[in-house]
Amino acid sequence: MLRNRLLLGVAFAALCTTSFAFAQDTTEVTKKKSEKELAAEAAVAQPEEIVVYGKGEARQVQTVSQDDIALAAPGTSPLKVVAKLPSVNFQSADPFGSYEWSTRITVRGFNQNQLGFTLDDVPLGDMSYANNNGLHISRAISSENIGSIELAQGAGALGTASTSNLGGTLQFKSSDPKDELGVLVSGTYGSNNTNHEFMRVDTGLLPGGGKAFISYGRQYADKWKGDGVQRQDQVNSKFIQPFGEDFKLTGFLNYSNRRENDYQDQSFEALGRLGWNNDNISDNWGTAVQLAEVYQNLVALSNSDPLPWPSAGTSFPAPYTSPWDAYYNASGLRKDTLGGLTADWDITSNVHLKVTGYGHHNEGQGLWWTPAVPTPGGAPISVRTTEYNINRGGVVSSLSWKLDTHEIEGGLWYEHNDFNNARRFYGLNVDGTNRDSLSFQSDPFYTQWESDYTTKTRVFHLQDTWQIIDPLKVNFGFKSMKVDIAGKPVVYYPASVSRGELTTDKKFLPQAGVNYTLNDWSEVFADYTKNARAFNSGNFGVSQTAFDATKDTLQPETSDTYELGYRFHVPKFEGVLALYHVKFKNRLLSVQVGSPILGYASGIQNVGGVTSNGFEAAGTWHFIENWSLFGSYAYNDSTYDGDVVDALNNITHTAGKTTVDTPKHLLKAQLGYDDDTVFGSLGMSYMSERYYTYTNDITVPSQTVFDATLGYRFHGSDLAEGASIQLNATNIFDKKYISTIGSGGFANSDPSGTMQTLLPGAPRQVFVTLTKQF
């Protein structure tokens, strides 16, 4: 109910914007903006400053501007854009970085579900594929409508609405409606039949001082290997309406319908035997049937049962040796509606209140044509789904008070989230033609399990920023977090569904920092932050016996982060250097928690910690007029503090081993040129080797990948003005490399290289975009 009211409120306010008739001089509204807001807008307005280095901050933080996002091919995930910043490792199996099953981002060794993400202060959860409390940024907003992205590598602001940010935070800000009436249209075409269309209409300033925009984006692309497509439709809208000089309403309402066929998870063994182009066999139903029948015959044979498909025999068709070598099909479907309404009120000249209400509704299905479960009376294959339904709403608030040399700020965040998760099977007829992989499925023949989860999140924070003397500024504060989650099975499955409650209660999570200005062009900063990650629905995915055995002793994951850094800005060159130390405690992992004969299956348990030490450097050099060179380097040493010992005294020797999916070296560079007519960039990304086993017995090789952009802006006539053409090329040297690791999870060891948890990166892709601003 709360969600519906919020979304209807946003939509109503957007529609009514055109009818407001309050006489208002908009220049007076501009005067009321804070210095920080004006500085941020100025940074975005300068095309040469595509990375802003957080001047005056007590934390390691950088901001990427809209100009940098625009250099990527339209439809590219903004996560791929920020990947050039120090300590950011982003990987995906598609050229846009938007294929969600494969997208992975880590920062300083913390993985995606240990980071925090927001859009216009609205929480996006941890943005994981099976997200129970949010959605991916590629679904939350079109990349063309993102105004800026702020990355805090180690310590997000206390007011960030996240209960998962053990590591860094990414705060996305949407672009504001423009002051001038206008229409922007663009079209992209390129490799693998890629089509991307985008249109945005801005109202310009209206009689009452308000303004709004609405946009529509559509992306369609064939997979670069195998059979299948990846497509998305998005509608974004936003309005800003001032009421007098001291009060402003801002609202947005976004919708996304994303449907994508999956790529086949690979192993090193399969890549060597079947080649890099091995994938799902959606165009070969006959082979898929044969693989399923042989597999089911082998299972029956091992159980001394009659063969269910005697004519298929017990030998897999070459070159396959397993039904897991190539599935018939798999896909991910997501529909999202996300809305927010923000009130900004200057109560007095030094007291400011900001309140954001939001709502989010999601429907999702992950589909897999499984050879393990035949359709009763039909094909030897069925469609297995994992289904998701999110209904959440909340309020984020902040009250700030400037008092002499202090700025005291505090706030509350409350969210109520209802999440439903289910596993179902759907029947296929003999020729497999009755199910579309890009359609939501209905009429299952079997529901294996289903659970409802209710999560209540309450977070309070309070902080003081104190300008002690002109060059010295300190901030200190804390947040208090209480998250209650209750799981209730609807369809009970003993092996992987449990009932109960978990509470994350952390009353004091401190943060402190200092910034000292050395001179007109340099400053030093240092900070300390303690954070915790709340329990979520994933902690209930065990047997009831295993859940009951650990629920009273389970502790939430926590982190202690220390940073020390130096920023500088001299003519033509600016940058940052930073050192950090992180202690990650109470790491959660699935381990054996008791004797199997007593009914104890694997359960979630605290297994120790991780220590991380690292160094970061980034800088931008404007070495010649219109030219710039950006570079970043990060060194990270993240190791497990101890071995993992389960209840049966089985030891996994992880002490001193490098954490999975954590390269020690990341080196990025981007050469840019822009003279307002010709523009372009050449980007390089190097990443050292990684591991997907906790014991480090399998090495994923290093990679070096180049991307490029070249564009031209037309000038002169009315028809030419506002028009541009842009050429983008990804992986321009067509390098074969492993992009995503851990798509099928991580293992203790894999000496034979048979674990299917790898996804190769896309080969060279080329796209051309035509844009016209009217």
Secondary structure, DSSP 8 states (H G I E B T S, - for coil): -HHHHHHHHHHHHHHHGGG------HHHHHHTS-HHHHHHHHHHH-TT--EE--TT-SS-EEEEEHHHHHHS-TT--HHHHHTTSTTEEEE-SSTTS--TTT-EEEETTB-GGGSEEEETTEE-TT--TT-SS---HHHHS-GGGEEEEEEESS---TT---S--SS-EEEEEE----SS-EEEEEEEEEGGGEEEEEEEEE--S-TTS-EEEEEEEEEEEE-SSSS-EEEEEEEEEEEEEEETTTEEEEEEEEEEEEEEE----B-HHHHHHH-TT----TT-HHHHHHHHHHHHHHHHHHTT---SSGGG-S---TT-SSTTS--S-EEEEEEEEEEEEEEEEEEETTEEEEEEEEEEEEEEEEEEEETTS--TTS-S-EEEEEEEEEEEEEEEEEEEEEETTEEEEEEEEEEEEEEEEEEEEE---TTS-S--TTS-----SEEEEEEEEEEEEEEEEEEEEEEEETTEEEEEEEEEEEEEEEEEEEE--TTT---EEEEEEEEEEEEEEEEEEEETTEEEEEEEEEEEE---GGGG-S-HHHHHHHTTT---EEEEEEEEEEEEEETTEEEEEEEEEEEEES-EEEEE-S-GGGT--EEEEE---EEEEEEEEEEEEEEETTEEEEEEEEEEEEEESS-EE-TT--EE--TT-B-TT--SEEEEEEEEEE-SSEEEEEEEEEE--EESBTT--SEE--EEEEEEEEEEE--SSTTTTTEEEEEEEESTT----EEEE-TT--BS--TT-----EEE----EEEEEEEEE-
